[in-house]
Amino acid sequence: MKRRFGLLGLGIALLMMPVVAFAQASQRDIDAFAKSQLVYIATVRKDGNQSRSTPVWFTTTPDHLLLIETGPQTWKAKRIRRGSPAMIWIGAVDGPAFIGKAEITSDPAVESRIINDYPQKYLAARVGLFRPTQEKFDSGKIVALKITPVRDLPGFVNQPATPAPSLEPSASASPAAH
C-alpha cells in the first residue's frame, strides 16, 4: 500500500512540474537547425525588455538542446547568469523563433560537443580562427550556454527595448503584441 501511494505521489508530482521540464524543440526548429549556420540570440534586460539579437555559432545535442559558447563577461552571459531566458531566431533575424531556458554550464559533455562540432561545421574554426578549446573553457575565457527550447514564438521579431515574452505560455506578454 505504501509503495502504491509513493508511485501515485510521484505521478502527481510529475504532472505538476513546470512546463519547462517537459520542453523540447519542435520539428520546425529541428529542421531549421539542420539547415542553418547561425542562430540569433537575445536576452531579457533587468527592466524586462528585450536586448538586441546577435548572431552566434551553435551546435545541438541529440535531444535538440542548443549549445553555444561566449565570453563570460558578455551581456548574454551576465543576463543568463542572473536567470534570463533566451529568445532564439534560427538562421536569420526573421527565422523561426522560440524562447528557451538558458543556463551557463561547465558540463564536460557540453564543452566537448562544442569543441568537436564547431570545426566540423565552421571553416573558420577548422583553420583555427575563433575555435573553442578545452584550454579556453578551463581558463574561463569562454563559457558554454545550454538552451532548452520551451515554446515556439511564431512570427516573433526582435524589438529591443520592448517587453520580452515570458517562458510561460499563458503570460500576458504575448509575442503577437510585439
C-alpha positions in Angstrom: 0.0 0.0 0.0 2.8 2.4 0.9 4.5 1.8 -2.4 1.3 2.4 -4.4 0.9 5.7 -2.6 4.5 6.5 -3.4 4.0 5.9 -7.1 0.8 7.9 -7.1 2.6 10.7 -5.3 5.4 10.6 -7.9 2.9 10.7 -10.7 1.1 13.7 -9.3 4.4 15.4 -8.7 5.5 14.8 -12.3 2.2 16.2 -13.6 2.6 19.3 -11.5 6.2 20.1 -12.7 6.7 23.3 -14.6 6.3 23.3 -18.4 10.0 23.9 -18.8 10.8 20.4 -17.5 9.0 18.8 -20.5 10.1 21.3 -23.2 11.6 20.1 -26.4 12.4 21.5 -29.8 9.6 21.5 -32.3 10.0 19.7 -35.6 10.1 23.1 -37.3 13.1 24.1 -35.1 14.8 20.7 -35.6 14.6 21.2 -39.4 15.8 24.8 -39.2 18.8 23.8 -37.0 19.8 21.3 -39.6 19.9 23.9 -42.4 21.3 26.9 -40.5 24.8 28.2 -39.9 23.8 30.8 -37.3 21.3 31.5 -34.6 20.4 34.9 -33.3 20.1 35.3 -29.5 18.6 38.0 -27.4 18.1 38.0 -23.6 16.0 39.9 -21.2 17.3 43.0 -19.5 16.7 43.8 -15.8 13.8 46.1 -16.8 12.1 43.1 -18.6 12.8 44.3 -22.1 14.5 42.5 -24.9 18.1 43.1 -25.8 19.3 43.4 -29.3 19.8 40.0 -31.0 23.3 38.9 -32.0 24.3 36.2 -34.4 26.3 33.3 -32.9 27.7 29.9 -34.0 25.9 26.9 -32.5 25.6 23.2 -32.3 22.8 21.0 -30.9 22.6 17.8 -28.8 21.0 14.6 -30.0 17.9 15.7 -27.9 17.9 19.1 -29.7 19.2 21.4 -27.0 21.0 24.4 -28.3 24.7 24.8 -27.3 26.7 28.0 -27.8 29.9 29.4 -26.3 30.5 33.0 -25.4 32.8 35.2 -23.2 31.9 35.2 -19.5 31.6 39.0 -19.5 29.2 39.3 -22.5 25.8 40.8 -21.8 24.2 37.5 -22.7 26.3 35.6 -20.2 25.7 38.1 -17.5 21.9 38.1 -18.1 21.7 34.3 -18.3 23.7 34.0 -15.1 21.0 36.0 -13.4 18.2 33.9 -14.8 17.3 35.4 -18.1 15.6 33.2 -20.7 16.9 33.3 -24.3 15.0 34.3 -27.3 16.4 32.5 -30.4 15.9 33.0 -34.1 17.2 30.2 -36.3 19.2 31.0 -39.4 18.1 34.7 -39.7 16.8 37.6 -37.7 13.4 36.8 -39.1 13.8 33.0 -38.9 11.8 30.5 -36.8 11.8 31.8 -33.2 11.5 30.2 -29.8 12.1 31.1 -26.2 14.1 28.8 -24.1 15.5 28.3 -20.6 19.2 29.3 -20.8 21.9 28.3 -18.4 25.7 28.5 -18.1 27.1 25.0 -17.7 30.6 23.5 -17.1 29.3 20.1 -18.1 32.3 18.3 -19.8 30.0 16.7 -22.3 28.6 20.1 -23.4 32.1 21.6 -23.7 33.3 18.6 -25.6 30.4 18.8 -28.0 31.1 22.4 -28.8 34.8 21.8 -29.2 34.3 18.9 -31.6 31.3 20.2 -33.5 32.4 23.8 -34.3 35.4 22.8 -36.5 33.2 20.3 -38.4 30.5 23.0 -39.0 32.6 26.1 -39.4 35.5 26.5 -41.8 36.9 29.4 -39.7 37.0 27.1 -36.6 38.6 24.3 -38.7 41.5 26.6 -39.7 41.9 27.8 -36.1 40.1 31.1 -36.1 37.7 31.6 -33.1 38.0 27.9 -32.4 36.7 26.9 -28.9 39.2 24.8 -27.0 39.3 23.0 -23.7 42.0 25.4 -22.5 39.7 28.3 -23.2 36.9 26.7 -21.2 39.3 25.7 -18.4 40.9 29.2 -18.1 37.4 30.9 -18.1 38.0 32.7 -21.4 34.7 31.2 -22.7 31.7 29.6 -21.1 29.2 27.1 -22.5 25.5 28.0 -22.7 22.8 25.3 -22.9 19.4 26.5 -24.1 16.4 24.2 -23.7 13.5 25.2 -26.1 10.3 25.9 -24.1 7.9 27.2 -26.7 7.8 28.4 -30.3 7.2 32.1 -31.0 5.5 32.1 -34.4 6.1 35.4 -36.3 8.1 36.9 -33.3 10.6 39.6 -34.2 13.3 41.2 -32.1 12.4 44.6 -31.0 15.0 45.8 -28.5 13.7 47.9 -25.5 10.2 46.3 -25.8 8.8 43.8 -23.3 10.1 40.3 -23.8 7.8 37.3 -23.9 7.6 35.0 -20.9 8.6 31.4 -20.7 5.1 30.7 -19.6 2.6 30.3 -22.4 -0.3 31.9 -20.5 1.7 35.1 -19.6 0.3 38.4 -20.6 3.3 39.3 -22.6 2.1 37.9 -25.9 4.6 37.7 -28.9 1.8 38.8 -31.2 1.8 42.1 -29.3 5.4 42.8 -30.4 
